[in-house]
């Protein structure tokens, strides 16, 4: 009963945070409101959530990472793959080395191996936090795609570095060769698990659907189970469950280009996943805030570990670590952009301080850092307490909160008039896809009209209705109007019109999916076009 009450309380706080964020006179990102609300409830209420990192990772992160991988434009990831990999891998290693030595120098009482573990856990940016900040701050699409790609891929590198730092702290030994081989296994095996599981599920689902038909509820439930399955299988094989969930999401986007699902399934599934995203995001930040009073309660004891008596030294350390992270990120982003992003002939905009600064401010830490630092062991191999564990948790929490506040304040200032290298021909590709889809619809209407009207006494009715629908599509080709809706079609001969229009919508969808498979149209634009068609078809079905 207590667990049910706790869950309901968390859900209520998520709803309340959304209302409070809209009522505040000053625009404050919802994650900060959720953290503050969670901290307030943690101070007033007489209950505490004991966060088990394994359960935290399993219940909340796989579906969110899966959804981010599913919805992120794959072609944009591929186009900026070099920059994303430099940030996701190179920046993490650069941060771990630089911040590890810096933290140990700033806090000599923290062993070097523990300092490296803390540096590793605060090195990955968080896709959930980045998305939450982007909801209130207009970030250029290309920058957002780079940030999303970085945050989706850098979790594994950061957590693997942390794992080896902890091993070094426990055993006093470190092998670079063993670490490199383990990283390759963790990363690539996790990706393979996610890809294979999603392809197998998609293949099996297609076979079952062809034989017994499609049930929307079952299809939606299958999509919810895939990220958990990928995560659990990967963790069982001692590889990255996080990368498995991300890879499963990316593969799900490819599987969906087959266009097998019904329109009503896609509409309902989108709604369900939007609710899950909103709920899980909110619970993560509310829980983060709820943990804050407990951590602050031990501040007096924690500060003694640093060799000081005044608690304000902890604030100094948090600010110092955030400044160090910002400097290292600024340096690496500047080098990365100069060497890759701005070297291509089509990228005429040169790197400037505002672009580099915006990318640096957008390095937000969140749930990955919180869950990762809580996995620090309680004791050493000989049973003695793990050195500076409480201090590391406090500093990681401070980094999360300061990075969120900094991004919330700094990004809107940096984004005013900011211009990234352009993404040419995006609108032209969308219009070309609309025209091609309309032409495919005209062909489908002609074929369906001949098939349905053959030998019928009312064949003239089919010809008239088909002619009227084809005229609507020709008008769309000439004027680039939106997809024809059922309200624009006369009510006469509704059954004929419905059959022909359903055939036309199916042909349009198939043409759009074909263009995605042939890389002639981006997945994000295709998703919008298909949703327009799905809504029209759903109205026809009612």
Secondary structure, DSSP 8 states (H G I E B T S, - for coil): -HHHHHHHHHHHHHHHHHHHHHHSSS---HHHHHHHHHHHHHHHSS------HHHHIIIIIHHHHHHHHHHS-HHHHHHTHHHHHIIIIIHHHHHHHHHHHHHHHH-TTS-HHHHHHHHHHTTS--HHHHHHHHTTS---HHHHHHHHHHHHHHHHHHHHHHHHHHHHHHHS---HHHHHHHHHIIIIIHHHHHHHHHHHHHHHHHHHHHHH---HHHHHHHHHHHHHHHHHHHHHTTS-HHHHHHHHHHHHHHHHTT--S-HHHHHHHHHHHHHHHHHHHHHHHHHHHHHHHHHHHTHHHHHHTTT-S-THHHHHHHHHHHHHHHHHHHHHHHHHIIIIITTSTT--S---HHHHHHHHHT----HHHHHHHTTS-SB-TTS-B-TTHHHHHHHHHHHHHHHHHHHHHHHHHHHTT------TTHHHHHHHHHHHHHHHHHHHHHHHHHHHHTT-TTHHHHHHHHHHHHHHHHHHHHH------GGGS-STTHHHHHHHHHHHHHHHHHHHHHHHHTTSS-HHHHHHHHHHHHHHHHHHH-
